[in-house]
């Protein structure tokens, strides 16, 4: 695995690569790294980053199920997600509104047994972090003293419940502090004896950057790939 340059986003090549941004922009005070790797030929994970005015927008999510069906839904979400985030960035929307609009788009299109979890948010150049978590793995905030905070769910998954509501959690991201967003392929990676990497395992390595996190997960799982793995790491420099 090659090192990722500072301020960039990298993904490993696979058939759906064109659906993912190959490089995230960095301006202002944020350094962004991203990594996405499918467990098999197709992935159900998605992510997006977008810089607008004084805000770095970001999203990570996961479609239920695996294989080609999840990949088709992912492709649909990826395109709509980019549209919704860019539109909301222009209008200075709250991320919870972005989640709501994504849900309204998906609900009439998804089969009854399909849904997606997602985290959508932004960080301003002065450190305000605003995050809506739709039933997804809790993002990890790494503080300068090494302590960590979690951004828990602020509403249900998208695409399934008729009457769904989300709210945004507001935090501060200080200089030198990091936000780590990820899919469940990170925390559910299992060692040969069946022990999951877990949120605690991620918290221990969250400050080390995307490449080192992936290396730690792979070492824990002895190279086995049980699920798609996606990371977006946002650091206020």
C-alpha positions as CSV (number, residue, x, y, z in Angstrom):
1,X,0.0,0.0,0.0
2,X,1.5,3.3,-1.0
3,X,1.6,6.3,1.3
4,X,-1.1,8.9,0.8
5,X,0.0,12.5,0.2
6,X,-0.9,15.1,2.8
7,X,-4.2,16.8,2.0
8,X,-5.4,14.2,-0.5
9,X,-7.8,11.4,-0.7
10,X,-6.9,8.0,-2.1
11,X,-8.8,4.9,-2.9
12,X,-7.7,1.4,-4.0
13,X,-8.6,0.6,-7.6
14,X,-11.7,-1.6,-8.1
15,X,-14.5,-1.9,-10.7
16,X,-16.6,0.9,-9.2
17,X,-13.8,3.4,-8.8
18,X,-15.4,5.9,-11.1
19,X,-18.2,6.3,-8.6
20,X,-15.9,7.6,-6.0
21,X,-14.0,10.9,-5.9
22,X,-10.4,10.1,-6.6
23,X,-9.0,13.1,-4.8
24,X,-10.6,15.4,-2.2
25,X,-9.9,19.1,-2.3
26,X,-8.1,20.7,0.6
27,X,-8.3,24.4,1.2
28,X,-8.5,26.4,4.4
29,X,-7.6,24.5,7.5
30,X,-8.5,20.9,6.7
31,X,-6.5,17.9,5.6
32,X,-8.7,15.1,4.3
33,X,-7.7,11.5,3.6
34,X,-10.1,8.8,2.3
35,X,-9.8,5.1,1.6
36,X,-12.4,2.7,0.3
37,X,-11.9,-1.1,-0.4
38,X,-14.5,-3.7,-1.3
39,X,-14.5,-7.1,0.3
40,X,-15.3,-8.6,-3.0
41,X,-15.9,-7.4,-6.6
42,X,-18.5,-4.8,-5.6
43,X,-19.0,-2.5,-2.6
44,X,-22.1,-1.1,-0.8
45,X,-20.0,1.6,0.9
46,X,-20.1,5.2,-0.3
47,X,-18.4,8.5,0.6
48,X,-18.1,12.1,-0.6
49,X,-16.2,15.2,0.3
50,X,-16.9,18.8,-0.9
51,X,-15.3,22.1,0.0
52,X,-17.5,25.2,-0.2
53,X,-16.8,28.6,1.2
54,X,-15.5,28.1,4.8
55,X,-16.9,24.6,5.1
56,X,-15.6,21.1,4.4
57,X,-18.5,18.8,3.8
58,X,-18.2,15.1,4.2
59,X,-20.3,11.9,4.0
60,X,-19.8,8.2,4.6
61,X,-22.4,5.5,4.4
62,X,-23.3,1.9,3.9
63,X,-26.1,0.1,2.0
64,X,-27.6,-3.0,3.7
65,X,-26.7,-6.3,2.1
66,X,-23.8,-7.2,-0.1
67,X,-23.0,-8.0,-3.7
68,X,-24.4,-6.5,-6.9
69,X,-27.7,-5.5,-5.4
70,X,-26.1,-3.4,-2.7
71,X,-23.7,-2.0,-5.3
72,X,-26.6,-0.8,-7.6
73,X,-28.2,0.9,-4.6
74,X,-24.8,2.4,-3.7
75,X,-24.3,3.9,-7.2
76,X,-27.8,5.5,-7.0
77,X,-27.1,6.9,-3.6
78,X,-23.6,8.2,-4.6
79,X,-24.9,10.2,-7.4
80,X,-27.8,11.6,-5.4
81,X,-25.6,12.3,-2.4
82,X,-23.2,14.4,-4.4
83,X,-26.1,16.4,-5.8
84,X,-27.8,16.9,-2.4
85,X,-24.6,17.9,-0.6
86,X,-23.5,20.4,-3.2
87,X,-27.0,21.9,-3.3
88,X,-27.2,22.1,0.5
89,X,-23.7,23.6,0.7
90,X,-24.8,26.3,-1.7
91,X,-27.8,27.0,0.4
92,X,-26.0,26.6,3.8
93,X,-28.4,23.9,4.9
94,X,-28.2,22.0,8.1
95,X,-26.8,18.4,7.5
96,X,-30.0,17.0,9.0
97,X,-31.9,18.6,6.0
98,X,-29.5,16.9,3.7
99,X,-30.2,13.5,5.3
100,X,-33.9,14.2,5.1
101,X,-33.7,15.0,1.4
102,X,-31.6,11.8,0.7
103,X,-34.3,9.8,2.6
104,X,-37.1,11.3,0.6
105,X,-35.3,10.4,-2.6
106,X,-34.6,6.9,-1.6
107,X,-37.7,5.7,0.1
108,X,-39.9,5.3,-3.0
109,X,-37.1,3.6,-4.9
110,X,-35.7,1.1,-2.4
111,X,-37.1,-2.4,-1.9
112,X,-38.8,-3.0,1.4
113,X,-35.8,-4.9,2.7
114,X,-33.2,-2.3,1.8
115,X,-31.9,0.8,3.6
116,X,-28.8,2.7,4.1
117,X,-26.9,4.2,7.1
118,X,-25.1,7.5,6.6
119,X,-23.2,10.3,8.3
120,X,-23.4,13.7,6.7
121,X,-21.9,16.9,8.1
122,X,-19.4,19.7,7.7
123,X,-16.6,21.4,9.6
124,X,-16.1,25.2,9.3
125,X,-12.7,26.8,9.2
126,X,-13.2,28.1,12.8
127,X,-13.8,24.5,14.1
128,X,-17.5,24.2,14.3
129,X,-18.4,20.6,13.5
130,X,-22.0,19.8,12.6
131,X,-23.0,16.2,12.0
132,X,-26.2,14.3,11.3
133,X,-25.8,10.5,11.9
134,X,-28.5,8.4,10.3
135,X,-28.0,5.1,12.1
136,X,-24.4,4.8,11.1
137,X,-21.2,3.8,13.0
138,X,-20.4,6.7,15.4
139,X,-17.7,9.0,14.1
140,X,-14.7,9.3,16.4
141,X,-13.3,12.7,17.4
142,X,-9.6,12.6,18.5
143,X,-8.7,15.4,20.8
144,X,-5.3,17.0,21.1
145,X,-4.7,15.3,24.5
146,X,-5.4,11.9,22.9
147,X,-8.9,11.4,24.4
148,X,-11.8,10.6,22.0
149,X,-15.4,11.4,21.7
150,X,-18.1,9.7,19.7
151,X,-20.9,11.2,17.6
152,X,-23.8,8.8,18.2
153,X,-26.9,8.4,16.0
154,X,-29.1,11.4,15.7
155,X,-31.9,9.6,13.8
156,X,-32.8,6.3,12.1
157,X,-31.3,4.8,8.9
158,X,-32.5,6.3,5.6
159,X,-34.9,4.9,3.0
160,X,-37.2,2.7,5.1
161,X,-39.4,4.4,7.7
162,X,-42.2,6.6,6.5
163,X,-42.0,9.3,9.2
164,X,-38.3,9.8,10.0
165,X,-36.6,12.8,11.6
166,X,-33.0,13.7,12.2
167,X,-31.1,16.3,14.1
168,X,-27.6,17.5,13.9
169,X,-25.0,17.2,16.7
170,X,-22.8,20.3,17.1
171,X,-19.2,20.0,18.4
172,X,-16.0,21.9,18.2
173,X,-12.9,20.5,16.4
174,X,-9.8,22.2,17.7
175,X,-6.6,22.8,15.9
176,X,-4.7,19.5,15.5
177,X,-7.8,17.5,16.3
178,X,-9.2,14.8,14.0
179,X,-12.6,13.4,12.9
180,X,-12.7,9.8,11.7
181,X,-15.7,8.5,9.7
182,X,-15.8,4.9,8.8
183,X,-18.0,1.9,7.7
184,X,-18.7,-1.1,9.8
185,X,-16.0,-3.1,7.9
186,X,-13.5,-1.3,10.2
187,X,-15.0,-2.2,13.6
188,X,-16.4,-5.6,12.6
189,X,-13.1,-6.9,11.2
190,X,-12.5,-10.2,13.1
191,X,-9.3,-11.8,14.3
192,X,-8.9,-15.6,13.7
193,X,-10.4,-16.3,17.1
194,X,-13.5,-14.2,16.3
195,X,-12.7,-11.0,18.3
196,X,-13.8,-7.9,16.5
197,X,-11.6,-4.8,16.1
198,X,-14.3,-2.8,17.6
199,X,-14.8,0.9,18.4
200,X,-12.2,0.6,21.2
201,X,-9.7,-0.7,18.7
202,X,-10.4,2.2,16.4
203,X,-10.2,4.7,19.2
204,X,-6.7,3.5,20.0
205,X,-5.4,4.2,16.4
206,X,-7.7,6.9,15.2
207,X,-5.1,9.6,15.5
208,X,-2.7,7.8,13.2
209,X,-4.3,8.5,9.8
210,X,-6.2,6.5,7.2
211,X,-3.4,4.3,6.0
212,X,-2.3,3.3,9.6
213,X,-5.9,2.6,10.6
214,X,-6.3,0.3,7.6
215,X,-3.0,-1.4,8.4
216,X,-4.1,-2.0,12.0
217,X,-7.4,-3.5,10.9
218,X,-5.6,-5.8,8.4
219,X,-3.2,-6.9,11.1
220,X,-6.0,-7.6,13.5
221,X,-7.9,-9.7,10.8
222,X,-4.7,-11.3,9.6
223,X,-5.5,-10.0,6.1
224,X,-9.0,-11.5,5.9
225,X,-11.6,-9.2,4.3
226,X,-15.0,-9.9,5.6
227,X,-16.7,-6.7,4.7
228,X,-16.2,-3.5,2.6
229,X,-14.0,-1.0,4.4
230,X,-14.2,2.8,4.0
231,X,-12.6,5.7,5.9
232,X,-12.7,9.4,5.7
233,X,-10.3,11.2,8.0
234,X,-10.7,15.0,8.5
235,X,-8.0,16.8,10.4
236,X,-8.0,20.5,11.4
237,X,-4.4,21.5,10.8
